[in-house]
Amino acid sequence: MKVILQENIDNLGHIGDIVKVAPGYARNYLLPKNLAVVATTGNAKALEHAKRQLQYKKNKMLEQMKALAARIEGVSLVLNHQAGEEGRLFGSVTNMEIAEQLAAQGVEIDRKKIQLAEPIKQIGEYSVAVKLHPEVVATLKVTVAKAE
């Protein structure tokens, strides 16, 4: 019996795959739990239509994220902090502070997308990765300076 998978199932396939399974497995497990639907021509056409719509939305989102990445790479942040003699900060610069500074410059992003391995604790210039999309990563230039 051929079915179209609605969910990813280990050792069977991924969403949208048309797979051949035993009739009992389909009738007693896959169909009642809405993990699959019977592979008819109508269901196959509906699946293809849904795939096209999903691909269109994915491409549109990718374009938006690339445009946002270009805006982020055009921004250069300068953060002034209290520091000691050797350039060590009394506090630290975190992704939350970087997100606030970006928002002040008109770029709204979630702080969790800022990939900072550990807080910045020294004066200097840093390149910070901002992961906007699985395929789009922007690089933000952050300069930490000593406050007067």
SULFEN-V389520 format. One line per field, one symbol per residue. burial: b if it has 9 or more other ideal C-beta (glycine too) atoms within 8 Angstrom, else e. A space follows every 50 residues. Layout:
BEGIN
burial=???
END
This chain:
BEGIN
burial=bbbbbeeebeeeeeeebebebeeebbeebbbeeebbebbeeebbeebeee beeeeeeeeebbeebbebbbbbbebebebebebeeebbbeeebebebbbe bbbeeebebebebbbbeeebeebeebebbbbbeeebbbbbbbbbbbee
END
